[in-house]
Amino acid sequence: MLVQPLLFEGSTAGQYLGLSRPATEGSRTYHLVAKMAQLHGLLLITLFSLISFTQAQHAEEAADLIFLIDGSVNVGSGNFQYIRDFIVNFIDSLEIGPDKIQIGVVQYSDEPSTEFYFNTYSTKSEVLDAVKQLQPKGGDEINTGEAVQFLIDNHFISSSGSRVSEGVPQAVIIITSSESSDDINQAELLLKQGSIFSFSIGGRDADSNELVQLATDTTFSSMISDFRNIANLQQQFLPLVSRVARREIIIEPLVISEVQDRRRDIVFLIDGSTAVGHQNFLRIREFIMKITNKFQIGPNNVRIAVVQYSDDPTTEFYLNSYSSKADLQVKLRALRPRGGSNLNIGAALSFVHRNHFIESAGSRKEEGVPQFLVLVASRPSTDNVHLPALDLKQAAIMTFAAGVQNANQAEMQEIAFHPTFAFELANAAELVKRHKEIQSKLASLGPPTVITEPPTVIEVVTEVVNKRDIVFLIDGSDNVGSTYFRVLRDFIGNIIEALSIGADKVQVAVVQYSDNAQAAFYLNSYSRKDELLSHVNGLRLKGGRILNTGAALDYVYKNMFSKSTGSRKEDGVPQILVIATAGKSQDDVRTPAEALARGGILTLAVGINRAEAAELQRITFSENLAYRVNDFNALDTIRQAVTSSAKHLIFGGISETTAMKRDIVFLIDGSPGMGQSLSQVREFLSRVIEVLDIGPDKDKIALVQYGSSQRIEFGLDAYLTKAEVLEAIKNLEPKSGRPRNTGAALEFVTKNIFSASAGSRKEAGATQILVLITAGKSSDNIQPHADEAKMAHIVPIAIGAKSADTSELQKIVHDPTFVLTMRDFRDLSTIQQELLSKMRTVIIQPVPEDTVKRDVVFLIDGSENARAAFPSVQKFISRMVDNLDIGSDQVRVGVVQYSDNPRPNFYLNSYTTKQDLKDAINGLRHIGGRQANTGAALDYVKNTAFTRSAGGRAEEGVPQFLILLTASKSTDDVGRAALALKEAGVAPFTIGSGEADDRELQQISLSPNYVFKVNDLREVETLQQRLESPLTTLDKDQITIIQTAVIRDAVKRDVVFLVDGSERVKPAFPSVQKFMSRVVD
C-alpha cells in the first residue's frame, strides 16, 4: 500500500532515500514513499506514514535515542566489543545534552535490562564513559518483542527523561544477532502507534523480514555478515538520525485498514511415557517454549494448553488457565515427565477433543478462532488412532503430528489434519531445530472448511447375532508338558468348534505363557473357523519352568483387549478371557485380575493338576466361574460348561438377555450453587431418558432433588412410560436451600427409594443404579452413607461440575472411573455416551478375603542426588498405594524424607482413605540437601514413625515394613541403626540406584532377597510387582524366621584384639578403645 509521502531535502536536491519522484516541483518539497505491508483483520489501529515537511534551514538537533542491544550468548564477547565501539563512535558524532540529543541504552536477551535512561547522563563524556563500560549480559533467548515492550513501558516516558510531550522525536536503534525468540508483531504495532522512529541492524543469523518489519522504513534497516563490519553502517544511519533530530523526517498518524486476527487456540499433546527419557522430555518442553514464545499470549490473543499422555492422558493446564506469557512460561518450565509404559495415542486424542476443545476449557471455536492440536509421539501407539483422528478432522481441529525417534510415520500421517502437517524427526533435538516450520504454520493458517460426505444409509438386518471377543490364555510351561499340551490344545479346539466364528460374530485369540506371555494370534487375525482351528492345531508347547500368571493376565489386558488387536469393546461386544493353567502362579494375580474386572472383561478359569482353587477364584472373583479338574484327561467333563459360559455369560457373570431390568435413581443437586444450570441438567436427563427402554419390566426411573433436605420429584413406581418420565423432567423446578448435604441425600435414597416398598426390584435381580449430579462439595460427611449405599449393592455414578470435589466423589463410587467431571454443566453432552456405558455395567463384588493389616513407611532419599527421580518415586508410591487395602483397620502408610536430617511428610495415622493418601503423595515436595544421612534417618523412623503415637501397631501384632528408596551412599554409619530397626521387628526393603552402596543396602535390608537395584531411580516403577508380593504376603512370624535365618547364616568369626599397653601408647589409648568399639558395631 502506498501511503502519504515524506518531504526530504538533502545536500543534492532531488536525491531521495530511493523511492519516488517529487509530487510538486514548484515547492521545495520532495517525497519518500514508505513501504508498508498491508494489514488485514478485525481491529482498527493507528499506524503512520512518512509525510511532507518543509525543512527549516538551521533547525536545532533534538531527539531521544535509545540503543537496544542484543547481549545474548549468540553475540559473544568479541562481537559485543564491535557493537560497543560502533555505539561510542556513533554518539561521538552527535550533539549530546538535555536540550539536544539524549541517549539511553537497554541490553536484552531472555529479559531486557536498563543500562541507563535518557536523563541519567547529561554530557557526552558521561554517556561515552558509561557505554565503554558495557559488558554482555548473556542469556540463551533473544526476546526482541518483549524488549520493545520494555522500552515503551520504561523509557519512552517522562519520568525516564523522554520529551515526547514536548514533541521531541523518539527513536530507537535495534542491534540484534539473530531472529527473535518471541513474537514481534505487537512490538511493530507499539513502535508505530507511538510514532517512534525505529532503525534495525541484524547480524548473520537475523531474519531480514523481521528487521524490515521493525524498522520505520526499509532504508532504516540493514544486515551484516559479520559484526566486525558494523562500523561501516555509521555512514548509512548517522545522516538519518540527524535528519530525524532536525525534524526533516516526521511521522504522522494515519488510520489504515484492519489488523489481522492473530487469535489461536493451541493444545500441545506430548508423550510423557518412561521411554521418552528425561533429556528428551526437556527438549520437547523447549520445543513448546520456543513456539509459544513467538506468539502474543493473552485472553484475546493466543491461548495455550498442554496435556501429557502415556497409559492415560493428564491435563497440565487448559486454554484459559494462563492469560500472560510470563505465567505460561513459568508453568512450562515446571513440566516434568509423568512416566508410564504404554502410549495410548488414540485415547489421548479423544481426551483432548472431549475435554479441551470445549468452551468451558477456553476454546473459542464458536467464535471462529482456529483450533490447533500439536501431537508429539516417540513410538507407535498401543491403541487404535483411526476414529479419534477422524473425529478431530471432522471437528475442524487441525492436528500437527510430530513423530520422534521410533514413532510410526504412517500413524502420524493418519493423525495429521493434512499430510504436510506430519513431521518425521530423527530425535527430540531435531524437533527443537524444526520448531519454526510448525510455528509458521500455526501463525498463518486460518480455520479450515471441513466437507464431509453424506452418510451411507445401511439397511439394518433384524437377525440377532451373538457377538463376543474371546481370548484363551493357556499354560505353556513345563507343568503341562508336550504330551498333555496336545490334550489342552484339543480342549480349546473343541470349544471353538461350538462357536459361531466370524468378523461380525465371535472372534478368538490365543496367548501362551510361562515365565512371560506370547500371543499366538489376535482377535482380528482370523475370521474363518477353518483358519482358526488350523492355527490352534499347529500350536507347540512354549516351555519354561516359571509360571507368572499375574504377568500373563496383565499382558492380555494391555495387549489383547484393545481396538488395534481386534477388540470390539467400544461397540458393546462382551469381552471374555478363558485361562487354563496347570500350576500355582509365582507372582501376584490379584492386581491384574482386578484390572480385568474393572475393564469390563469376564474371566473364566480352568485349573488342572496343581492349580489351586483359591487362586482360580481370586482370578475370577467367583467360584461359579472357576472350574478345576485333577488331571488333563478329565478336561472333557467340563468342556460343555466352559463352552456354555463363554457363549452366554457377560461381564459380572450375569446371563445375557434381550431386556435388562434396571432401577435408576437420579439424585440432583438443587442447592443455590446449581445456579442457572438446572435447565442444562433437565436437557441432559431428557436426552439420556430418550435412549433408555422404559417400562414395568424394563428400566424404571426415579428422581430426587436435594439441598439441606431431600424432595422426591417422582419415585420408581410413579411413571411406567417414557413419555410420562420426560414430561415430569420437563416440569422440574429448582429446590433451594443451603447447605448442600450430599451425605444425608445418599442415606435418604438408599433407605427410601431403593426399597421394595418404593418400587425397587432388587430382589427380582434388577440392577440398582444411582446417578448423582452435583455442583459442589458436600457440607456433611458423605463417607458412611456412601459405604452404606455400596454395601446395599447400589452402583453409584457421580457427575460433578463447577465446585464439585473429585476426591469426594471418588469416595462415593465403587471405582474412580465411575466419576465423570467437567468444568461446567454446559458440557454434559460430552459424557452422555460414557454415562450410558457405565449404566450397562455391573460391579463385581469380590470374594471377601481376610483383612490384611500392614504398617508401611516409605523412607525417601531427599538429597540432591535423588532430585531428578523424585516425580518417579512419587508415582511409584502412588501406584503401590493403589494396590493396597488402605484403611485405619487395614494398611496404613507413612512417608519420611531425609537428607542432612530426616523430615516426616505424614505419619501412619495421618490418612485413612486411599484418595486422601494419594493426594498427600502427589503433593510431596523434594526437600533437597547435600548429604544423605541414612543411619540417622533409620534411627528416626524406628523411634518416631513406627511408634504408637504415630499410628504404629506393632503391639497389636501388625507387620511393620520400611521401604527405603535411595540414590546415595550414606554419609553416616548405617550398621547400628539398621540392626536396631530389625531388632524392633521392622522388615526393611531397600531400593537403590546411582551412588547407593550395595553393601549398605544389604546391611539395612531384611535379607539379601529384599534388596532391589535399578540403574536409575526414575526406573523404580519397574519394581512395583516384585515388591508388592512380599509386602502383601509376609506375616510377622515369617519376618522373624527370616531375621533369625539371616543371623544364623551370617559369617562367624572369633576376633582377638592384641593391644600395646605400654606407656608410649597411653595417650592414644582412648582412640584405640573407640576404634575397637566401632569394629564391634
KEROVO-927006 format. One record per residue (C-alpha): residue in three letters; x, y, z. Coordinates in steps of 0.2 Angstrom, whole numbers, plus 2048, in hexadecimal, padded with zeros to 3 digits. Layout:
ALAXYZ/...
//
This chain:
MET800800800/LEU8078117FC/VAL80581E80A/GLN80783180C/PRO818836806/LEU82783D80F/LEU82F84E80C/PHE84284C80B/GLU84F859806/GLY861854806/SER87185C800/THR86D8577EE/ALA85B85C7EA/GLY85184E7E3/GLN85A8407EA/TYR84F8357F5/LEU851826800/GLY84D81C7F1/LEU83A81D7EE/SER83082A7E3/ARG8318397D9/PRO82B84A7E0/ALA81984D7E0/THR81A8607DE/GLU82A8677D6/GLY8258797D9/SER8268777EC/ARG8368727F5/THR82D8627FA/TYR8348507F6/HIS82C8407FA/LEU83082F801/VAL8248217FF/ALA82481680F/LYS82280480A/MET8167FB816/ALA80E7EA816/GLN7FB7EC814/LEU7F37E5824/HIS7E27DD824/GLY7D77D6832/LEU7CB7DC840/LEU7D37EA84A/LEU7D57FC844/ILE7E6803849/THR7EF813846/LEU7FF81183C/PHE80A81E834/SER810825824/LEU81F82F81F/ILE81884081A/SER81D851812/PHE82685E81D/THR82F86E818/GLN84086E81F/ALA84687C82A/GLN857882824/HIS85F882835/ALA854876840/GLU85C871850/GLU85F85E853/ALA855857861/ALA84F845863/ASP84E837870/LEU85882886A/ILE859817871/PHE86580986C/LEU85D7F886F/ILE86B7EB86F/ASP86B7D886E/GLY8767D287C/SER8727C087A/VAL87F7B2879/ASN87C7B2866/VAL8857C2865/GLY8947BD86F/SER8A07C9878/GLY8AB7CC868/ASN89C7D285D/PHE8957DC86C/GLN8A57E686C/TYR8A27EB85A/ILE8907F085E/ARG8967FA86D/ASP8A4803862/PHE896807855/ILE88B80F862/VAL89A819869/ASN89E820858/PHE88C823853/ILE88982D863/ASP899836861/SER89283D851/LEU882844859/GLU87E854863/ILE87B84D874/GLY872856882/PRO86185988B/ASP85B86587E/LYS86385C86F/ILE86584986D/GLN86283E87C/ILE86882C87C/GLY86281C885/VAL86880B884/VAL85F7FA887/GLN8677E9886/TYR85C7DA883/SER85C7C7881/ASP8507BC88B/GLU84A7CC894/PRO84E7DF891/SER8587E989D/THR85C7FC89E/GLU86E80189D/PHE86981489E/TYR85A81F89B/PHE85982F890/ASN85B83A8A0/THR8688308A8/TYR8778398A0/SER87684B899/THR88784C891/LYS88F843882/SER89F83E88D/GLU89383689A/VAL88982D88D/LEU899826884/ASP8A1821894/ALA891817899/VAL89180F887/LYS8A380A888/GLN89F800898/LEU8927F5891/GLN8947E2892/PRO8897D588A/LYS87B7CF896/GLY87A7BD88E/GLY86A7B388C/ASP8647A6880/GLU8557AE879/ILE8537BE86E/ASN8427C5873/THR8417D5868/GLY82F7D686A/GLU82F7D787D/ALA83E7E387C/VAL8347F0872/GLN8267EE87E/PHE8327F288C/LEU838802883/ILE826808881/ASP822805893/ASN83280B89B/HIS83C81788F/PHE830820884/ILE828828893/SER82B83989B/SER8328328AC/SER84082A8A2/GLY84483B899/SER83A839889/ARG834849882/VAL827842877/SER81A84E87F/GLU82585C878/GLY824855867/VAL83684F867/PRO83984085B/GLN83A82F863/ALA84682385B/VAL84D81285E/ILE85C808855/ILE8597F5857/ILE8697EB856/THR8667D8856/SER8707C9851/SER8627BD84D/GLU84F7BA84A/SER8447BF858/SER8407B1864/ASP82F7B9867/ASP8217C185E/ILE8257D2856/ASN8147D784F/GLN80F7E085E/ALA8207E985F/GLU81D7EF84D/LEU80C7F6852/LEU8137FE862/LEU821807859/LYS81580D84B/GLN807812857/GLY81481C861/SER81B825852/ILE82C81E856/PHE83981F849/SER84180D849/PHE851808841/SER8577F6840/ILE8687ED83E/GLY8697DA83D/GLY8777CE83D/ARG8797BF833/ASP86C7B483B/ALA85F7C283C/ASP84F7C1832/SER84F7CF824/ASN83C7CF824/GLU83B7D2837/LEU8487E0835/VAL83D7E9828/GLN82D7E6832/LEU8357EF841/ALA83C7FD837/THR83380D833/ASP83880A821/THR8437FE817/THR85180B816/PHE85180B829/SER8567F9829/SER8667F0825/MET86E7DE827/ILE8817DA828/SER88A7CA826/ASP8967CE834/PHE8957DA843/ARG8A77DF83F/ASN89F7E9830/ILE8927F283B/ALA89D80283B/ASN899804828/LEU88780782C/GLN88A817835/GLN88A820824/GLN879819820/PHE87081C831/LEU87882C838/PRO87183782A/LEU86083082D/VAL860832840/SER86684483E/ARG858848832/VAL84B84083E/ALA85384C84C/ARG85185B840/ARG83F85683C/GLU84385482A/ILE83A84382B/ILE82A842836/ILE81D835839/GLU80A839838/PRO7FC82E83E/LEU7F2826830/VAL7E381A832/ILE7E580C827/SER7DD7FB823/GLU7D97EE831/VAL7E67E483A/GLN7E77D1837/ASP7DE7C6844/ARG7EC7BD84D/ARG7E27B3859/ARG7E57A185A/ASP7E1792866/ILE7F0786867/VAL7F0776871/PHE80176D872/LEU7FE75A875/ILE80F75387A/ASP81674287D/GLY81B741890/SER81E72E890/THR82D726899/ALA835722888/VAL837734883/GLY844737890/HIS84774689B/GLN85374F88E/ASN84874D880/PHE83975388A/LEU84376388E/ARG84576587B/ILE832763878/ARG82F770885/GLU83C77C87D/PHE83377986C/ILE82277F874/MET82B78E87C/LYS83379386C/ILE822792863/THR81879B870/ASN8257A8872/LYS8227AE860/PHE8107B2864/GLN8077C086D/ILE7FF7B687C/GLY7EF7BD883/PRO7DC7BA885/ASN7D97C4874/ASN7E97BD86C/VAL7F07AC86C/ARG7EB79F879/ILE7F579087D/ALA7F177F886/VAL7FC770889/VAL7F875E88C/GLN804750890/TYR7FF73E88C/SER80672C88D/ASP7FB71F895/ASP7EE72D898/PRO7ED73F893/THR7F074D8A1/THR7EB75F89F/GLU7FA76A8A4/PHE7EF77A8A1/TYR7E1780896/LEU7DF78D888/ASN7D879A895/SER7E47968A3/TYR7F17A389F/SER7EE7B4898/SER8007BB897/LYS8107B488F/ALA81A7B68A0/ASP80E7AA8A9/LEU80D79E89B/GLN82079D89A/VAL82279A8AC/LYS81678B8AB/LEU81F78489B/ARG82F7858A4/ALA82877B8B2/LEU82276C8A7/ARG82975B8AC/PRO82674A8A3/ARG8187408AC/GLY81E72F8A6/GLY8147208A0/SER818710896/ASN80A712888/LEU80771F87B/ASN7F4720879/ILE7F472E86B/GLY7E272A866/ALA7DB72C878/ALA7E673C87A/LEU7DE74386A/SER7CD740870/PHE7D1747880/VAL7D775887A/HIS7C875986D/ARG7BB75687B/ASN7C4760889/HIS7CE76E881/PHE7C6773871/ILE7B677987B/GLU7B078A880/SER7B2787893/ALA7C4782890/GLY7C8792887/SER7C578D875/ARG7BE79B86A/LYS7B979085B/GLU7A879785B/GLU7B07A8858/GLY7B97A2849/VAL7CA7A1851/PRO7D5794849/GLN7D7784853/PHE7E877C853/LEU7EE76C85B/VAL80176885B/LEU80575685F/VAL81674F863/ALA81973D864/SER829732866/ARG822721861/PRO813718859/SER803719862/THR7FD70B86D/ASP7EB70E869/ASN7E1712859/VAL7E2724852/HIS7D7724843/LEU7C672984A/PRO7CD736856/ALA7D773E848/LEU7C873E83D/ASP7BE74684A/LEU7CA75484C/LYS7CB757839/GLN7B8758838/ALA7B8764846/ALA7C377083C/ILE7D176E849/MET7E276F840/THR7EE762847/PHE801763844/ALA809752847/ALA81B75284C/GLY82374084C/VAL83373F855/GLN83F731856/ASN835720854/ALA824728850/ASN81A720842/GLN81A72C834/ALA80B72482C/GLU80272783C/MET80773983D/GLN80173C82B/GLU7F0734830/ILE7EF74083F/ALA7F4750837/PHE7E775B830/HIS7F075C81F/PRO800752819/THR80A76181A/PHE80676382D/ALA80F752831/PHE822754835/GLU82F746836/LEU83D74A842/ALA84C740846/ASN84C745858/ALA846753864/ALA85575E860/GLU84F75F84E/LEU83D763855/VAL84477385D/LYS84E77884D/ARG83E776842/HIS83378084E/LYS83278E842/GLU829784834/ILE81B77F840/GLN81A791848/SER819799837/LYS80A78E832/LEU802791843/ALA8047A4840/SER7FD7A482E/LEU7EF79882D/GLY7DD79D82F/PRO7CF792833/PRO7CC784826/THR7BB77F81E/VAL7B876D821/ILE7AD765814/THR7A6754819/GLU79E74880D/PRO78C744810/PRO78973481A/THR787724812/VAL77671D817/ILE77770A81C/GLU7686FF81E/VAL7686F882F/VAL7666E582F/THR75B6E083E/GLU7636CF840/VAL76B6CE852/VAL77E6C9851/ASN7866C3861/LYS7966CD860/ARG7A56CB86C/ASP7B86CD86D/ILE7C06BE875/VAL7D26BC87A/PHE7D96AC880/LEU7E86AD88B/ILE7F069C88D/ASP7FE695898/GLY80D69188C/SER81968D89B/ASP82267D89F/ASN81367A8AB/VAL80967489C/GLY81666B892/SER81666787F/THR80A658881/TYR7FD66188B/PHE7FE671881/ARG7F6667873/VAL7E766387E/LEU7E6675883/ARG7E767B871/ASP7D966F86C/PHE7CF67687B/ILE7D0687874/GLY7CD681862/ASN7BD678868/ILE7B6688870/ILE7BA692860/GLU7B1685856/ALA7A168A860/LEU7A269C85C/SER79C6A784E/ILE7AC6AE847/GLY7AC6BD83C/ALA7B16D083C/ASP7A06D5840/LYS79D6C684C/VAL7A96BE858/GLN7BC6C2857/VAL7C96B885F/ALA7DB6BB865/VAL7E86AF86D/VAL7F66B4879/GLN8036A7880/TYR80D6AB890/SER8196A589C/ASP8266B18A3/ASN8206BE896/ALA8116BE88A/GLN8116BD877/ALA8026C086C/ALA7FF6B185F/PHE7F26BC856/TYR7E76CB859/LEU7D46CD859/ASN7D56D5847/SER7E16C8840/TYR7D56BB83A/SER7C36BD835/ARG7BF6AB82F/LYS7BE69C83A/ASP7C869182F/GLU7D769D830/LEU7D569F842/LEU7D568C846/SER7E368983A/HIS7EE696844/VAL7E868E855/ASN7EC67D850/GLY7FE68384B/LEU80268A85C/ARG812683864/LEU816684877/LYS81F69487B/GLY82968C88A/GLY83069489A/ARG8316908AC/ILE82A6A08B4/LEU8176A38B3/ASN8136B68B4/THR8016B68B3/GLY7FF6C88B9/ALA80B6CF8AC/ALA8016C589F/LEU7F16CC8A4/ASP7F86DE8A4/TYR7FF6DA892/VAL7EE6D488C/TYR7E56E3893/LYS7F16F088B/ASN7F46E887B/MET7E66DC876/PHE7D66E687B/SER7DA6F5871/LYS7D36FC861/SER7E36FB857/THR7E36E885A/GLY7D16E5856/SER7C76E9866/ARG7B56EF863/LYS7B36F5875/GLU7AE706870/ASP7A06FF866/GLY7996F6875/VAL79F6E5870/PRO7A26DA880/GLN7B46D7884/ILE7B96C588A/LEU7C96BE891/VAL7CB6AC893/ILE7DB6A789C/ALA7E169589E/THR7EF6918AA/ALA7F76828B1/GLY80068A8C0/LYS8016978CD/SER8076A88C8/GLN8186AF8CE/ASP8126C18CD/ASP8046CB8D3/VAL7F36C88CA/ARG7E86D38D4/THR7EC6E48CC/PRO7EB6DF8BA/ALA7DB6D58BD/GLU7D36E58C5/ALA7D96EF8B6/LEU7D06E38AA/ALA7C16E48B4/ARG7C16F78B5/GLY7C46F68A2/GLY7B36ED89F/ILE7BC6DC89B/LEU7B46CC8A1/THR7C16BF8A6/LEU7BD6AD8A6/ALA7CB6A28AE/VAL7CF68F8AB/GLY7DB6878B7/ILE7E36778B5/ASN7EF66C8BF/ARG7F86788CB/ALA7EE6878C8/GLU7E768E8D9/ALA7D46918DA/ALA7D66A08E5/GLU7E26A88D8/LEU7D56A48CA/GLN7C76AD8D4/ARG7D36BC8D7/ILE7D56BD8C5/THR7C26BC8C1/PHE7BB6C48D1/SER7AE6B68D1/GLU7AE6A38D4/ASN7A16A18C7/LEU7AD6A78B9/ALA7BB69C8BF/TYR7BC68A8B9/ARG7C967D8C0/VAL7CE66B8BB/ASN7DB6608C2/ASP7E365B8B2/PHE7E365F89F/ASN7D965089A/ALA7CA6578A4/LEU7C966789A/ASP7BC66088F/THR7B065F89E/ILE7B06728A0/ARG7B067788D/GLN79E67988B/ALA79C68489B/VAL7AB68F896/THR7A4690884/SER79369588A/SER79A6A3896/ALA7A56AA888/LYS7966AA87C/HIS7896B1888/LEU7916BB896/ILE7956CD896/PHE79F6D88A2/GLY79B6D48B4/GLY7956C38B1/ILE7846C98AD/SER77A6C089F/GLU7786CA88F/THR7666CD88C/THR75D6D887F/ALA7566E488D/MET7606E889D/LYS7566EF8AB/ARG75D6FE8B4/ASP75770A8C2/ILE75F71A8BE/VAL75E7298CB/PHE76473A8C6/LEU7697448D5/ILE76B7568D0/ASP7737658D9/GLY7657728DC/SER77077E8E7/PRO7737908E2/GLY78478B8DC/MET77B7838CD/GLY7777948C7/GLN76F7958B5/SER7767838B1/LEU76677A8B5/SER76077D8A3/GLN76F77589C/VAL76D7668A8/ARG75B7658A3/GLU760764890/PHE76E757894/LEU76274C89E/SER75574D890/ARG762747883/VAL76873988E/ILE756733891/GLU75273387F/VAL75E72587C/LEU75971A88B/ASP74C70D889/ILE73F712896/GLY73170689C/PRO72B6FC8AB/ASP7366ED8A6/LYS7446F889F/ASP74C7088A6/LYS7437118B4/ILE7487238B8/ALA74772E8C8/LEU74D73F8CB/VAL7527488DB/GLN75875A8DE/TYR76275F8ED/GLY76A76D8F6/SER76876F909/SER75A762908/GLN7547568FB/ARG7447578EF/ILE73E7488E5/GLU73974F8D4/PHE73273D8CF/GLY73672C8D5/LEU73971B8CC/ASP7277178CB/ALA7217288C6/TYR7227278B3/LEU7227178A8/THR72571F897/LYS73372A88F/ALA72773888B/GLU72173A89D/VAL73373A8A3/LEU738747896/GLU72975289A/ALA72E7518AD/ILE7407568A9/LYS73A76589E/ASN73076C8AD/LEU73F76A8B9/GLU74177A8C4/PRO75077E8CF/LYS75077A8E1/SER7597878EB/GLY7617868FC/ARG772786904/PRO77D77D908/ARG78076F8FC/ASN77E75F906/THR7837528FA/GLY786745908/ALA77574690E/ALA76E7458FC/LEU7777358FA/GLU77072E90A/PHE75F733904/VAL75F72B8F3/THR76771B8FA/LYS759719907/ASN74A7218FF/ILE74C71F8EC/PHE75670F8EA/SER7497058F4/ALA73C6F88EF/SER72E7038F6/ALA7347118EB/GLY7347078DB/SER7466FF8DB/ARG7486EF8D3/LYS7586EA8DB/GLU7526D98E1/ALA74C6D58CF/GLY75E6D88C8/ALA75C6EA8C2/THR76C6F48C2/GLN76B7028CE/ILE7737128C7/LEU7757238CF/VAL77A7328C4/LEU7807418CF/ILE7817528C7/THR78975F8D2/ALA7917718D0/GLY79B7718E0/LYS7A37698EF/SER7977628FC/SER79576B90D/ASP79375B916/ASN79D74B918/ILE799740908/GLN7A473190D/PRO799726918/HIS78A72890D/ALA7947258FD/ASP79A715905/GLU78871090A/ALA7827138F8/LYS7907088F1/MET78D6FA8FE/ALA77B6FA8F8/HIS7816F58E6/ILE77D7068DF/VAL78870C8D0/PRO78C71E8D3/ILE7917298C4/ALA79773B8C9/ILE79674A8BD/GLY79E75A8C4/ALA7A076B8BD/LYS7A477D8C3/SER7AB77B8D5/ALA7A87688D6/ASP7B67608E0/THR7BD7518D5/SER7C57488E4/GLU7B47498ED/LEU7AB7428DF/GLN7B87348DE/LYS7B372F8EF/ILE7A172C8EA/VAL7A47208DB/HIS7AB70E8DA/ASP7B87138CE/PRO7C07248C9/THR7BB7228B7/PHE7A97248BD/VAL7AD7368C0/LEU7A97428B1/THR7AE7548B3/MET7AE7648A9/ARG7B07768AB/ASP79F77B8A8/PHE78E7738A5/ARG78E779894/ASP79976B890/LEU78E75D896/SER78B757884/THR79D752883/ILE79B744890/GLN78A73E88B/GLN79172E882/GLU79D72B890/LEU78E72C89D/LEU784720893/SER792714892/LYS7957148A5/MET7827118A7/ARG78470189D/THR7926FB8A9/VAL7906F08B8/ILE79D6F28C6/ILE7A56E28CB/GLN7A46DF8DD/PRO7B56D68E1/VAL7B56C68EC/PRO7B86CD8FE/GLU7CA6CA904/ASP7D16CB915/THR7D66DD918/VAL7E96DF916/LYS7F06EB923/ARG8016F491F/ASP80B703925/VAL815709917/VAL821718918/PHE82A71E908/LEU83B72690C/ILE8407318FD/ASP8517388F9/GLY84E74B8F8/SER8607508F4/GLU8657588E4/ASN86B7478DD/ALA8587428DC/ARG8507528D6/ALA84E74D8C4/ALA84673D8C9/PHE83A7448D6/PRO82A7458CA/SER82D7328C6/VAL82F72E8D8/GLN81E7378DB/LYS81672E8CD/PHE81D71D8D4/ILE8167208E5/SER8057258DE/ARG8047158D4/MET80970B8E3/VAL7FB7138ED/ASP7EF70F8DF/ASN7F16FD8E1/LEU7F06FD8F4/ASP7E16FC8FF/ILE7E370D908/GLY7D9710918/SER7DB71392A/ASP7D870092D/GLN7E16FA91E/VAL7F1701916/ARG7F871191D/VAL80671B913/GLY812729919/VAL81F732910/VAL83073A916/GLN83D74390C/TYR84F745911/SER85F74D90C/ASP869757919/ASN85B753925/PRO84B749924/ARG83B752921/PRO829749923/ASN81D74D915/PHE80F74491D/TYR80D73692A/LEU80472592A/ASN7F572C932/SER7F473C928/TYR7E973591A/THR7DC72791A/THR7D5728909/LYS7DE7238F9/GLN7D97338F0/ASP7DF73F8FE/LEU7EF7358FF/LYS7F27368EC/ASP7EF7498EC/ALA7FC74B8FA/ILE8087418F0/ASN80574B8E0/GLY80875B8EB/LEU8197568F1/ARG8277628EE/HIS83A75D8ED/ILE8437648FC/GLY8557658F5/GLY8657648FE/ARG87775F8FB/GLN879750906/ALA86F740908/ASN87073B91A/THR86872A918/GLY86D72492A/ALA865733932/ALA855731928/LEU85471E92D/ASP85572393F/TYR84873093C/VAL83B724935/LYS83E717942/ASN83C724950/THR82E72F949/ALA825728939/PHE82171793F/THR81C71C951/ARG80A71A957/SER80872D958/ALA80C72E945/GLY800720941/GLY80B711943/ARG803701948/ALA8116F594C/GLU80A6F295D/GLU7FA6EB954/GLY8056DF94A/VAL8036E893A/PRO8136E692E/GLN81E6F592D/PHE8266F991C/LEU833706917/ILE836709905/LEU846713902/LEU84871C8F1/THR85A7248EF/ALA86672A8E2/SER87472E8EE/LYS8817258F8/SER87E72A90A/THR888738912/ASP887730923/ASP88771E92A/VAL878713927/GLY87D70392F/ARG878707941/ALA86870F93C/ALA863701930/LEU8666F493D/ALA85B6FD94A/LEU84D6FF93D/LYS84D6ED939/GLU84E6E894C/ALA83E6F394E/GLY8356E7942/VAL8356F2933/ALA8386EA922/PRO8426F6917/PHE8426F5904/THR84F6FF8FB/ILE84F7068E9/GLY85F70E8E3/SER8667168D4/GLY8747228CE/GLU8807248DC/ALA8777198E9/ASP88370D8F1/ASP87F6FA8EE/ARG8866F58FF/GLU87C702908/LEU86C6FD900/GLN86F6EB905/GLN8746F0916/ILE8636FA918/SER8586ED90F/LEU84E6DF918/SER8586D390D/PRO8626D48FD/ASN8526CE8F4/TYR84A6DF8F8/VAL8576EA8F0/PHE8516F18E0/LYS85D6FA8D4/VAL8597058C5/ASN86570F8BA/ASP85C71F8BD/LEU84F7228CA/ARG8437298BC/GLU8417178B8/VAL83A7128C9/GLU82970F8C2/THR8306FF8BA/LEU8326F78CB/GLN8206FA8D1/GLN81A6E88CE/ARG8296E08D5/LEU8276EA8E5/GLU8156E88E7/SER8156D58E9/PRO8206D58F9/LEU8186E4900/THR8076DC8FF/THR80B6CA903/LEU8186CB911/ASP8116CA923/LYS8196CD933/ASP81F6BB936/GLN8276BA925/ILE8306CA928/THR8376C3938/ILE83C6B3930/ILE8456BD922/GLN84E6C892F/THR8546B9939/ALA85A6B0929/VAL8646BF923/ILE86C6C0934/ARG8706AD935/ASP8776AD923/ALA8826BC927/VAL8956B9925/LYS89C6B4936/ARG8AC6BB93D/ASP8B66BA94D/VAL8C06CA94E/VAL8CD6CE95B/PHE8D46E095D/LEU8E66E0962/VAL8E96F2969/ASP8FA6FA96D/GLY8F86FF97F/SER909708982/GLU90B719988/ARG90F71F977/VAL8FD71B971/LYS8F4722980/PRO8F0733978/ALA8E872A96A/PHE8DF71D974/PRO8CD725973/SER8CF726960/VAL8D3713960/GLN8C471096B/LYS8B971A95F/PHE8C0710950/MET8BC6FF958/SER8AB70595C/ARG8A770A94A/VAL8AE6F9944/VAL8A26F0950/ASP8936FB94A/
//
